[in-house]
């Protein structure tokens, strides 16, 4: 229910669109948030390592991988595999070798990725064996076996001979005038001619069948019978030999099916991680830190679905407003946030953003928020968003909300996140506010983290009497009469009804009279809020400044860590290369980078730091620094 209300499936779709193949897309369908911190840490750590790999050696080359699991199962059945199945298997197995060569370039620190790759074998030899028999189009090659080559050669000769026979017959006007059309056709792999039914007997031969209308007889000319017999017989021999060849390959695949299956699982994980990295690039998303102290801090958080809609609009040349980021925190100076203000003011988007980003983080997905964002691992996330009143149950808006909130109050505890939209709505404002306050107090007693939205002004007062509660509002532009969507913590929202009425032309006298009619409780609350706003604004500005400095320090620290890792990797690569060069011997295959070709070492001149390499018909003397291993692995 929570995943559906927060539209987690849409995020799955955004990830699936960024997978390289079917393996990753099928794994995306099973992505879900996890409540174990060690599992979430592992998933996010994998993404960080893949991001580093993408910046240095690129994402894993998985374009040729296909979902061949059903073929692996079929390989052990009497029916075996068809040639096109084997072509798909070969393409996928070829990818396992590419992945292993990609993994050879991983940094030593990429331990999580290395563990994934260790589950995948290199099945290039098996792929090459299949390619020797089956081409990329799924056809068995003529040279798959000597016997098959001989059979197909004989078939071609027989077809050439029967071509001569039919060309000779079709040149005879004494025959063609009795045909429906002057071309041969086939019946059960036998070449026949279309004779008009009224001229039965004009063409000596065997009548195999008539057309549906009976107007045409399909006749095999007598002089073609023996050649057709030969071709049909050879065709059966060909089918038998092809079946034998495919059965041998099927057994070979079946012998390796278990290990191949493990490799497919590993490649699916790599594909999913690649999709997460592409998602992070496209949406300027970051991998959040997991906060062991249970504090939530989202910096410049943006809703991914709104970002996706904005991207689509830009690509289609349509104008669309920028997505306004919000800053949200829980668990530091307060545990419960009350967002107040008018309807259609962005309150619902704010809590949906928080809820969805928490779910994404706990599913190991980078979140559209700035570096330095921190997310605790919540055991449960409860959501009451939207007016989903049941017609069958005849529930009012208030009853529907209450029916949703009561189970939340029963299940919520320390380690839960609760999101409630329009708390206390759908009934008398005073009673709604009273019930809303009772819900807030119950959530505080449960020590849950919570964000609630409401348009009831009376709920603003909770923050002045409860230590772990604070107000927030969505910034409103009094000139354009539109919300700015920026979340302002510490400042309760107003309905802005009087401002809007004045801007729309309501007479000043009526505005003043409306203010006079506001009850004394409302005036007292407004005055109390006004008296504390400046100090709260100063505190929030100081907090924002400190947060900005922390972010800048974090960015500098990560850049330093990246450069240090790059330097360490470069040193390691150089040491590997030095070890490889010192072990070079005559006859070793090498790659000569300036000439972009491979060759074999003739001799090494260590004093001159050069080597003589034989490549084709030439002997090249090149610097040792211009050589690298032929297989790319020092």
N, C-alpha and C positions, 0 to 999 in steps of 0.2 A: 504493500500500500504506500509506504513512504517513498520507495523508488519511483512509483508511478506518479505520485503527486508532485514530486520534484523533477519529473521528466528525465530521469536518469537514462531511459532508453534513447533519448535524443543524443546524449553524449556517446552512448554506445555506437549510434549511427555515424557520428562524426569520426570516431576512431576507426570503425570498419571501412569508411571511405578512404582512410589513409593506410590501410594494410596493403602489402604487396601481393597477396594472393588469398586463396580460399582458406588455407590453414589458419592464418591469423584472424580472418573474418569470423570463422567458426568459434575461435577461442574468445573473441570479443563478446559473443552472445552470452558467454558464461561469466563475464566479469561482474563482480558484485563487491560491495564494501565488506571488509573483514573487521572483527572486533578485537583481534589479537594484535597487540602492538608490535611483536616481533615479526609477524607476517607482513604487516604494513611497512615496517622498516625495510624488510627484505625487498618488497616490490619497488618501493621508492628508490632504494639503493641500486637496484638493477637499472632503473631509468637514468639515474645520475651517471652510471658507468656507460650506458649506451649513448648518452649525450656527449660524453667525453670521446668515446670511440667515433661518433659521427663527425666530430670536429677534426679528428686526426686521420682516420683511415676510412671514413664513410660508414654508411649503414650496411648491414650484411646483404649480400647479393642473393635475394630470394625470389627473383622474378620468374625463374623456371620451375619453382616448386608447385606441385599440384596435390590435391587431396587424393591420394592413391590407396587409402586404407581399405576401401571395398575391394580393390584389385588384389591387395595382399591376402584378404580372406579368400577370394576366389582362387588364388594360386594353389591352394591346397585341395581344391575340389576336382572331381574327375573331368569336369568340363575344361578346367585350366583357363589360361588367359588368351585373349585375342591379340593380334598384332598391334592394334591401336592402343590397347591397354598397356602393352609392353613399351610402346613409344612414350606414353605418359610417365611410366615408371622410370624409364631411362633418363628423361629430362629432369625428373625430380632427383634421381640419384646423382646426376651430374652436378646438381646444386649442392649436394652434401660436400663435394670436394671444394667447391668455391667457398663455402662457409668455413671449412677448415683452413683454407689459405687466408681468408679474411681474419680468422681468429688468431693466426700466427702474428698478426700485427697489433694485437691487444696489449695494452700496458700491463705490467706485472701486477699492478694494483687492482685490475679489473677482475677480482676473484669471483664475484657473483656471475659475471658473464662467462668466465672460463668454466665454471661448474656446469652451466647450461650447455656449453659447446661440448664438454666432455661426454655428455649423454648422446651426442650425435657422432656416428661413425663417418668414415669416408668411403663411400660406395662407388667411387669413380671406376674401379676395375669392372664391377658388375655392370655399370652403365655402358662402358666401352664394349663389353661382351654382347650386350643387347643390341647396341648400335651396329655391331658387325653383322647382325642378323636382320634387324628391323630398321628401316629408315625413319626420318622424322615425321613422315606422313602416315606412318603405321602400315607400311607395305613390307612384306618379307623380301629381302634382297635376293637377286638371282644367285649370288655366290654364297648364300647362307650355308649351302652344302654342295659338294660336287654332284651328288645325285640330282638335287633340285636344279642346278645349272644345266645338267644334261637334258633333263625332262623339258625344261622351258625352251631350250635351244631347239629340241625336236618339234615342240609345239609350234614354234615360230616358222620352222621349215614347212610343216604341214599346212599352216595358215597361208603361207606364201603360195603353196601349190593350189590350195582351194580358191585363193584369190584369182589365180590364172584361169581356173575352170569357170568360175562365175563371170569373169570378164568376157570370156569367149562366148558363153551362152547369151549374155546380155548384149553382145554385138550382133546377134542374129535377129533381124527384124521379123523373121517367121515365128519367132517365139515371143519377143517383147510385145507384139501387138495383142497377145492374149493375156498379158499381165495387167493387173490393176495399176501398178507403177513399176518403173524400170530400176528397182533396187532390191537387193537381197535383205532379208530380215532373219531373226533367229527364233527358234522354238526348241526349248530344252537344250540350249547350247549347240543346236544343229542349224546350219545355214540353210534357209529355204527361200522359195520364190512365191510371190502372191499371184496365183493364177485365178482368172475370172471363172466363177463356178460354171458358167454356161459353156466353157471350153474345156471341161474335164476330159482328160485323155490326150490333150494336145501337147502336154509336157510329160515325157516318160519319167516316172519316179514314184516316190512314196508320199501319199497324202497324210500329213500329220494331224491337221485339224482344219476346221472352217471358222470364218469370222462369226461374230455374234449375229450378224444379219444373214449369214449364209451366202453372201455374194462373193466371198473370196475363199479359195482353197490354198492352204500353205503346203507347197509341194517341195520335197527334197529331190533334186534331179538325180537320176540313176548314177551318173558318172561322178557325183559328189558323195555318194553314200559311204564308200570305203574311207575317203579322206575324213569325213565327219566322224566315222567310227574311230579312226585313229586319234583325232583331236579329243573326242569325249573320253576315250580310254586314258590318254595321256593326262587329261584334266583330272581324272580320278587319281592317277598316280601322283600328280602334283599336289592335290589336296591331302593325300595320305602323307606325303613327305613333309608338307608344311605343318600338318597336325603334329607329326613326330617332333619337328624342330621346336614348335611352340610349347609342346609338352615338356621338352627338356629344359627350356628357359623357365617355364612355370615352376618346375621342381627346384630350379636354382633360386628363383625368387622366394619360394616358400621356405627354403632352408634358411634364408636370411630375414624372413618376415618379421620376427620378433625384434631384431636389432634395428631394422628399417623403421618399424613402428616407433621405437624410442627416438630415432633421429627425427621423425616427423613431428613428434611432440616438442622436441627441442627447437626445431625450426619454427613451429607455430608460436612458441614463446618469443623467439627472436623477432618474428614478424610483428607480433603485438607490441613489443618494446620499440621497434622502429616506428610503428604507428603513433605511439605515445610521444616519441621525439618529434615527429612531423607535426603532431597536434600542438606541442609546446611552441614550435617555431611559428606556426600559423596564427596562434592566438596569444603570443607573447606570454606563455604560461611558464610557471616555475615549479620546481619540486619543493614542496614545503618541508620545513623541519617538523619532526614529531616532538611535541612538548610533553615530557614525562610528568610535569607538574600539573597537567590538566588545564593549561591556559590556552585560549584561542586568540590568535591575532591575525587578522586578514588585512593586508595593506594593499590599497588600490585594487580591490576585488571587483571583478566584472563577471556578469552572467554569460556563460559560454554560448547559450542559445541566441542571446541578443547580439553577441559578437559575430556569430555565424550569419545571422540575418543581415548584419551590417556589411559583412564581406560579400554576400550575394548581391546586395544592392550596388555596391561599388563595381563589382564585375559586370553587372548588367547596365551600368551607367545611370542608375537611379540615385537620387539624393536621399540620405538618411542621416539622422542625428547621430553624433558620436555616443558611444556607450560611456556613461559617467561612472567612474570607479568610486567605490565606497571603502572606508576604513571601519572595521568592526573589531571589538575585543570583548572577551568574556573571561571571568576567572581571575582577573587581576584585582582591580579595585571594585568590581561588582560582578555578580553572577547572573543577574537578570536585567534585561534591557527592555524598557517600554518605549516603543516608537509611536508617537502620537502625531496627529495632523489630519488633514482632510482626506476623503476618499480620492482615488486616482492620483495620489501624490507620490507614488513610488514606494510606499511602505511594503507592499506585498513583494515587489521585485527585490527589495532589500533582504527580506527573510528567505526568499527562495534562493537568492545568490548564496547566502551563508549556508543554507542546508545542502544545496547541490555541491558546493565546493568541499564541504566536509565529507560528503559521500564519495566524491571523486578522489580526495586524498586517501581515504581509507580503502579505496579500490586500487591504489597505486597509480593514479593518473595525475599528471601535472595540472596545477590549477591556475586559471587566469588571475593571478595576483602577483604582486611585486616580490622580489627576493627579500627574505627576512620574515615572510609570513610563517606562522606556526600554528599547528593543528594538533589538538589532543586526539587520542583514539577513544571515541565514545563507544560504550557498550551497546547503547540503543539510541536511535534518533526517532523522535515522535513528531508528527506533523498534523496540524489541522489547518488546512488552507483551502479556501474556496467554499462556495455555498452548494454543497452536494445533498440537498434535501431529497428525501425519498418520497416519490408520489405514492408508492404502494403503502408506505408506513404513515403517510399523511403528516410528515414532520415539517414544522415551520423552520425558518432560518435559525432562530434561537434554539429550538429543540435539536436540530441537526448538529449545531455546534456543540451543544452541551453533551449530546450523545457521543460525540467524538472526544471531548475533553475528559469525560469521566474515566474512560479506560487509560488515558494518558496519566492522569493523577494516580491511578492505581499502580501503573507499571514503572513510572519514572523514579529514579533514585540518583545517588551520586554516581557520576559517570554517564549520565543521560543528557542529551540535548533535546530541548522541547521548543517547537516553533508553532505559535498559535496566531492566526490572522484574524483581526477584528474581534478581539476578546470582548465579550459583553454585548455584542451587536444583536439586533433583531428583537429587542424588547424595550420596556421603559428605561430611559437613560439612567435614572437613579438606581433602579434595581439591577440593571446591567452592569453599572459601575461597581455596585456592592458585590455582585457575584464575581466580577473580574478581579476585584481586590482579594477576595477569598481564594481564588485560583492562584494568584501571585503568591500569597502567603503560604499556600500549600506547597507550591513548587520550591519556595525558599526553604521550607521545613524539610523537604526531600533532598536538599542540597544539589538540585539539578541545575544545569545551565539552561537558560531559557531566553528567548526573544519573543515578545508579544507585540502585536500592533493593535491600535484602537483609535477611534475618533472621539472617544469619550473623554472630555476634559478632566473629569473627576479623578481619573486614574493617574494623572500627572502627579498628584499629591503623594502617591506611594513612595516615590523616590525621596521625599523629604522626611519620611518617617521610618523607612527601612534602610538599614546600612548597606545591604548588598544589592540595592536596586539603583538604576540610573535611568534618566530620561534620554530620549533622542528624538530628532525630527528630521524630515526631509526638507532641505532648503527650498524656500518659496520665493519667486521673483514677483514682488509687488507691482512692478511696472507692466510686465507681460502677462501677469496673472497665471503663470505656468510654473510647475515645480521644476527645480534645477536638478533634482534627483541626488544631490550630494547629501550624505548622511552626516548630521551634526550631533555628536554625542554630548550630553550635558545640557542640551537645550530642548525643552518640550515643544512640540508643535502646536500650532493654532489652526483652527478651522479656516481662518482668514476670511470668514464670511463678511464681516463689516468692511474690510479693505476691498474685497471684490465688489461689494454693493456700491461703495463710494466710487470706485473706478468705472463702474458701469453706469454711473449717473444718478444714483439715488440722492435725493435732496439732502443737504447737510443737516437740516432740522430733523429729518427722519432718522439719519444715522445717530444723531445725538440722543434722540428718543429711544432708539434701540439699545444704546449703551446704558441708558437709565434703567431699562427694563431688565438688564442682566442682574441676577440675584447677588446678594452680598457674598455668598460663598465663592462664587466665580470671581468677583472683584478681589476678594481677599487672597485667593489662590494666585491670581494674576499679579497682584502686588508682591506677594512672597517670591514668586518666580523672578520678577524683575529685579528684586533686591539681591539675588544671588547670581544672576546671569553674568555680570562682568567678571566676578572672581572665577566662575567656571570657565568662561572664555579664556581668561589668562592661563588657567591651569591646562586647558586643552591645547592652547598654543605652545606652551612649554613642553607638553608631552609630545606634540607633533614635531617640534624642533629636535627633541632628543631622539625621537624615532628616526627622523631624517638623518641625523648624524650616525646613528647605529647602522642604518641602511648603507650609507656611504662607506662606512668602515667595513661592513660586511662585503660589499662589492670589491673594495680594494683587497681585502683578505682573500677572497675567492680568486681574484685575478693573480695574486701572488702565488696561491696554491697551484693554480693552473700552470703558471710559468715554471714553477719548481718541478711539477710533475712532468712537463714537457722536457725540461733540462735533464731530469733523471732518466727519462725514457731515451732521450738522444744519447746520453752517456752509455746506457745499456745497449742500445742498438750499435753504437760504435764499437763497444767491447766485443759484441757478438761478431761484428764484421771483422775485427782484428783477429779474433780466434779462427774465423773461417779462412781469412787470407793466409795466416801462418800455416794452415794445414793444407793449402793447395798443392796438388801433385799433377804431374803430367797425365793427361787423359781426362781430367775433371772437366765437366761441362760447366760453362759460365755464360753470363749475359753481359755483352759489351754495350753499355748504355749509349755512348755517342753514336754508334752505328745501328743501334736498335736491332741487334741480332745475337743469336747464340753461337757459341763455338767451343772448341776443346783446347785446354791448356797444353802448349808444347813445352814451355819451360818458364820458370819464375826467376826473375832477377831481383833478389831482395835488396842488394846494395843500390841498384838504380831505381828501386820501387816501381818496376815495370814487369810485364809478362808478355810472352809471345803466345798469341791465340790463333789457332787454325779455324777459319770460318769459310766454308765453301771451298773455293780454289785459292783463297788468299791466306797468308800469314800476316797477322796484325800485331804490332808492338804497341801496347797501350799501358797507361798508368794503372797501377793497382787500384787506385781510388775510382777508376772508371768501370770496375768490375763488380758484379753482384751475382749471387747464386742464380742458376737458371730457373729454379723452382720458386724463387722469391723468399726462401727461408734460410737465413744465415744460421 
